[in-house]
């Protein structure tokens, strides 16, 4: 592997990992909002549920979209 190619793959891996981590943190924030008194007494299930859904999309779907985009770029 050349240095440029290695740097490109390192950058892609870091982005891939960051997207998954942000998705996981969003899910955990959604759970905290839905089940605790973080934003209002008794929790806020609607907002928490929306954040959980967004976090799952971010953690599970966006990385595969990134991979497909990178495969197209490499061709």
C-alpha positions, -999 to +999 in steps of 0.1 A: +000+000+000+012+035-008+013+062+019-016+080+001-037+049+000-030+041+036-039+076+047-071+075+027-081+042+043-072+055+078-093+086+072-122+064+060-120+041+090-120+070+114-150+085+097-168+051+097-160+047+134-171+082+143-204+078+125-211+046+144-201+061+178-222+092+172-252+070+164-246+050+196-244+081+217-276+094+201-294+062+210-282+064+246-292+101+248-327+091+235-330+064+261-319+088+288-345+114+276-373+089+274-367+072+307-353+099+331-360+134+342-333+148+320-355+173+301-387+171+321-402+152+351-414+118+341-393+116+310-402+125+274-409+093+255-417+110+222-385+130+219-365+101+233-380+077+207-372+100+178-336+103+190-334+065+194-346+060+158-322+086+144-294+070+164-301+036+150-302+050+114-270+067+120-253+037+135-266+010+112-275+025+078-252+055+073-220+034+075-232+011+047-241+041+026-206+054+031-191+021+021-212+021-011-202+057-019-165+048-014-168+018-036-182+040-064-153+065-059-127+038-061-139+025-095 
